[in-house]
């Protein structure tokens, strides 16, 4: 009810702002109710865009919408587009039975409306493009794949850090009931690695629902890993680089993650990535910057790699850490630097407004 009320408010305010549309072709972006912040893919993307394109809620000339933050009703979008205001959609993942069993069809139907109506669509990965075709349907307008960007001047390696003690794998994210398996698989993988003779430990940072954290801590105690698993709590954008630098490698066992910012941040900090070979993560990491762990290709359930496979992957990461870490940093610089991401947005925005880049 709250979300529906917010959508109605955003739609009404956008339509009310119509008379204030300027006659010039200046670029003024409205983010359609999405907010910027430090934690979470949508919040981070909006924050980064707002630094380059400050939001204008009145007198805007272009709408930028993110697929997992659709707050502008279709009727409002149609009225705005009829007045010559283009819509650009950043299409991330879709809803599917494995992680959203109740109502995934309803949510996809709403997303499909914007996917079809948008004047231009940025897909965050080829995986996102394929999912849109499967769950949202075809569209006739222009599209392209534009991977998320990372500030490689902010997220940098600690070249002076001396590795001491156990090899540390880092897990970050937002953990609720639907993603608790990420913590379970990471902890069980650590246990399997320790049983196999690897001197490894685990750091976990991010927002964790209390019941999920309690269950994870109980698992840690049951596997006798209490001194080897750190629960570091939430963090902000300023603290993030030091958290990545405190580890030796990044561990991502989320299934079908479309294009996680955290993987790019870890790579920019020179961390090799051990990951579930699903979703868009294989496109991010490539064959040189980490190890992918096979999982079933399914949308019916979320599946994490087996503990034994994680342990084997940890051993490979440790053996090739220096080479993979250097490749991760180089890949982030060459393919995912934030400057390219922002510049490409600006070129598309100005082309839609009839201005040259």
C-alpha positions in Angstrom: 0.0 0.0 0.0 2.8 2.4 0.8 4.6 1.7 -2.5 1.3 2.1 -4.4 0.8 5.4 -2.6 4.3 6.6 -3.4 3.9 5.7 -7.1 0.7 7.7 -7.2 2.4 10.7 -5.6 5.4 10.5 -7.9 3.1 10.3 -11.0 0.9 13.1 -9.9 3.8 15.4 -9.1 5.4 14.6 -12.5 2.2 15.5 -14.4 1.7 18.6 -12.4 5.2 19.7 -13.4 4.3 19.5 -17.1 3.5 23.2 -17.5 7.0 24.1 -16.3 8.8 22.2 -19.1 11.4 24.6 -20.5 11.4 25.5 -24.2 15.1 25.0 -24.6 16.8 21.6 -25.1 18.9 21.7 -22.0 19.5 18.4 -20.3 17.5 18.2 -17.0 17.0 14.7 -15.6 14.1 13.5 -13.5 14.8 10.1 -11.7 11.1 9.2 -11.4 11.1 8.8 -7.7 14.3 6.8 -7.3 16.6 8.0 -4.5 20.4 8.0 -4.3 22.3 6.4 -1.5 25.4 4.5 -0.4 24.2 0.9 -0.1 22.4 -1.1 -2.8 22.8 -1.1 -6.5 19.9 1.2 -7.3 20.8 3.8 -4.7 24.4 3.8 -5.7 23.6 4.2 -9.4 21.3 7.1 -8.8 23.8 8.8 -6.5 26.5 8.5 -9.1 24.3 9.8 -11.9 23.1 12.7 -9.7 26.7 13.9 -9.3 26.9 14.4 -13.1 23.2 15.1 -13.8 21.6 16.8 -10.8 17.9 16.0 -10.5 15.2 18.4 -11.6 11.8 17.5 -10.4 10.3 20.6 -12.1 11.3 21.7 -15.5 12.9 18.4 -16.5 13.5 17.4 -20.1 14.3 13.7 -19.7 13.1 10.8 -17.5 15.6 8.3 -16.2 14.1 5.2 -14.7 15.6 2.1 -13.1 13.8 -1.2 -13.6 13.9 -2.1 -9.9 12.7 1.3 -8.9 9.6 1.9 -11.0 7.5 4.5 -9.2 6.1 6.4 -12.2 2.8 5.0 -13.4 2.4 4.2 -17.1 -0.3 6.8 -17.6 2.0 9.5 -16.3 4.8 8.3 -18.6 2.5 8.3 -21.6 1.5 11.9 -20.9 5.1 13.0 -20.4 6.2 11.3 -23.6 3.3 12.8 -25.5 4.8 16.2 -24.5 8.2 15.2 -26.0 10.0 14.1 -22.8 11.9 10.9 -23.5 12.2 8.0 -21.2 15.5 6.1 -20.7 15.3 2.8 -18.8 18.2 1.1 -17.0 17.1 -2.5 -17.2 18.6 -4.7 -14.5 17.2 -8.1 -13.5 13.7 -9.4 -13.7 11.4 -11.2 -11.2 11.4 -14.9 -11.4 10.0 -17.8 -9.3 13.3 -18.8 -7.6 13.6 -15.7 -5.5 10.2 -14.0 -5.9 7.6 -16.9 -5.9 4.6 -14.7 -5.0 3.8 -12.2 -7.6 6.7 -12.4 -10.0 4.3 -12.3 -13.0 2.6 -9.2 -11.7 5.9 -7.4 -11.1 7.2 -8.4 -14.5 4.1 -7.1 -16.2 4.6 -3.7 -14.7 8.3 -3.8 -15.7 7.3 -4.9 -19.2 5.2 -1.8 -19.6 8.2 0.5 -19.1 10.5 -1.8 -21.1 8.2 -1.4 -24.1 7.5 2.3 -23.6 11.1 3.5 -23.1 12.8 5.5 -25.9 16.1 3.9 -25.0 17.1 0.9 -22.8 20.4 0.3 -21.2 20.8 -3.4 -20.2 23.3 -3.9 -17.4 24.6 -7.1 -18.9 23.9 -9.5 -21.7 22.3 -11.7 -19.1 19.9 -8.8 -18.4 19.1 -8.4 -22.0 18.3 -12.1 -22.4 16.2 -12.1 -19.2 14.2 -9.1 -20.6 13.5 -11.0 -23.8 12.4 -14.1 -21.9 10.3 -12.5 -19.1 9.3 -9.0 -20.5 8.9 -9.6 -24.2 10.5 -8.0 -27.3 10.7 -4.2 -27.8 11.2 -2.2 -31.0 13.2 0.7 -29.8 17.0 1.1 -29.5 19.0 -0.7 -26.8 22.5 -1.4 -25.8 24.5 -3.3 -23.1 26.1 -0.9 -20.7 27.8 -2.5 -17.7 27.7 -0.7 -14.4 30.6 1.7 -13.7 33.0 1.9 -10.7 35.1 4.8 -9.5 38.5 3.4 -10.0 40.1 6.4 -8.4 38.1 5.8 -5.2 38.3 2.0 -5.2 42.0 1.2 -5.4 44.3 -1.6 -4.3 46.5 -1.3 -1.2 49.8 -2.1 -2.8 51.6 -1.8 0.5 49.5 -4.2 2.4 51.4 -7.2 3.8 49.3 -10.4 4.0 49.5 -11.9 7.4 47.7 -14.8 8.9 44.9 -16.8 7.2 43.9 -15.9 3.6 40.8 -13.7 3.9 37.7 -14.0 1.7 35.2 -11.1 1.8 31.4 -11.3 1.5 29.3 -8.2 1.3 25.7 -7.4 0.6 22.2 -7.0 1.9 21.0 -10.3 3.4 17.4 -11.1 4.1 15.4 -14.4 4.0 15.7 -14.7 0.2 19.5 -14.3 0.2 20.4 -16.0 3.5 21.7 -18.9 1.4 24.6 -16.7 0.4 25.8 -16.7 4.0 25.1 -20.4 4.5 27.0 -21.4 1.4 30.0 -19.1 2.2 30.3 -20.3 5.8 29.9 -24.0 4.8 32.5 -23.4 2.0 34.8 -22.0 4.6 34.3 -25.0 6.7 35.0 -27.4 3.9 38.2 -25.4 3.0 39.4 -25.6 6.6 38.8 -29.3 6.7 40.8 -29.6 3.5 43.8 -28.0 5.1 43.4 -24.4 3.8 44.4 -21.6 6.2 41.4 -19.3 5.4 38.9 -17.1 7.1 35.8 -15.1 6.2 34.7 -11.4 6.6 31.1 -10.5 6.2 30.0 -6.9 5.9 26.6 -5.4 5.1 23.0 -5.2 6.2 21.8 -8.5 7.7 18.3 -9.1 9.0 18.6 -10.1 12.7 17.0 -13.5 12.3 19.3 -14.2 9.3 22.4 -13.1 11.3 21.4 -15.2 14.3 21.1 -18.3 12.1 24.4 -17.6 10.4 26.2 -17.1 13.7 24.7 -20.4 14.9 26.1 -22.2 11.9 29.5 -20.6 12.5 29.4 -21.9 16.0 28.2 -25.4 15.0 31.1 -25.7 12.5 33.6 -24.5 15.1 34.6 -21.4 13.0 33.9 -18.7 15.6 37.4 -17.3 15.5 37.5 -17.4 11.7 34.4 -15.5 10.7 34.0 -11.8 11.3 30.6 -10.1 11.1 31.6 -6.5 10.4 28.1 -4.9 10.1 27.0 -2.2 7.7 29.2 0.3 6.0 29.0 3.4 3.8 30.6 4.5 0.5 33.5 6.2 2.3 34.4 3.1 4.3 33.9 0.6 1.4 37.5 0.8 -0.1 39.2 0.0 3.1 36.8 -3.0 3.7 37.8 -4.4 0.3 41.4 -3.8 0.9 41.3 -5.6 4.3 40.6 -8.9 2.3 42.6 -11.0 -0.1 39.7 -12.1 -2.4 36.0 -11.6 -2.9 33.4 -14.4 -2.6 30.0 -14.1 -4.4 27.7 -17.1 -4.2 24.5 -15.3 -5.2 22.6 -17.0 -8.0 21.7 -15.1 -11.2 22.9 -11.7 -10.0 22.5 -9.4 -13.0 25.4 -7.0 -12.6 26.5 -6.5 -9.0 28.4 -3.3 -8.2 30.2 -5.0 -5.3 32.0 -7.3 -7.8 33.3 -4.3 -9.7 34.3 -2.5 -6.5 36.2 -5.6 -5.4 37.9 -6.0 -8.8 38.9 -2.3 -8.8 40.5 -2.9 -5.4 42.6 -5.7 -6.9 40.7 -8.6 -5.4 40.2 -11.8 -7.4 36.6 -13.1 -7.4 35.3 -16.5 -6.5 31.8 -16.6 -7.8 28.7 -18.6 -8.8 28.9 -18.9 -12.6 25.4 -17.5 -13.2 23.8 -14.2 -14.0 26.0 -11.4 -15.3 29.0 -12.0 -13.0 30.9 -14.2 -15.5 30.7 -11.2 -17.9 32.2 -8.9 -15.3 35.0 -11.1 -14.1 36.0 -12.8 -17.3 38.4 -15.8 -17.5 41.4 -14.0 -16.0 40.2 -12.2 -12.9 38.6 -15.1 -10.8 37.1 -18.5 -10.7 33.5 -19.4 -11.6 31.8 -22.3 -9.9 29.2 -24.1 -12.0 25.6 -24.1 -10.8 22.4 -25.2 -12.6 20.9 -22.9 -15.2 17.5 -22.3 -13.7 15.0 -19.6 -12.7 12.9 -22.0 -10.6 15.1 -21.9 -7.6 18.3 -20.1 -6.3 21.2 -22.6 -6.1 24.6 -21.9 -4.5 27.7 -23.8 -5.3 28.4 -26.9 -3.1 30.7 -26.4 -0.1 33.3 -28.7 -1.7 33.3 -26.7 -4.9 33.8 -23.5 -3.0 36.7 -25.0 -1.1 38.3 -26.1 -4.3 37.7 -22.6 -5.8 39.3 -21.1 -2.7 42.4 -23.2 -3.2 42.7 -22.0 -6.9 42.2 -18.4 -5.9 45.0 -18.7 -3.3 47.3 -20.3 -5.8 46.8 -17.6 -8.4 45.9 -14.6 -6.2 48.6 -12.2 -7.4 48.0 -12.8 -11.1 44.2 -12.7 -10.8 44.2 -9.7 -8.6 46.3 -7.7 -11.1 44.0 -8.8 -13.9 40.9 -7.8 -11.9 42.3 -4.3 -11.4 43.2 -4.0 -15.0 39.9 -5.2 -16.2 38.1 -2.7 -14.0 40.2 0.1 -15.4 39.7 -0.9 -19.0 36.1 -2.0 -19.1 34.2 -0.6 -16.1 35.6 2.8 -15.2 32.9 5.2 -14.1 34.0 7.9 -16.6 32.9 5.7 -19.6 29.6 4.9 -17.9 28.8 8.5 -17.3 30.0 9.7 -20.7 27.9 7.1 -22.5 24.8 8.2 -20.6 25.4 11.8 -21.6 25.8 11.0 -25.2 22.5 9.1 -25.3 20.7 11.7 -23.3 21.8 14.5 -25.6 21.0 12.5 -28.7 17.5 11.9 -27.5 17.2 15.7 -26.9 18.4 16.4 -30.4 21.7 17.8 -29.4 25.2 16.6 -30.5 27.5 15.0 -28.0 
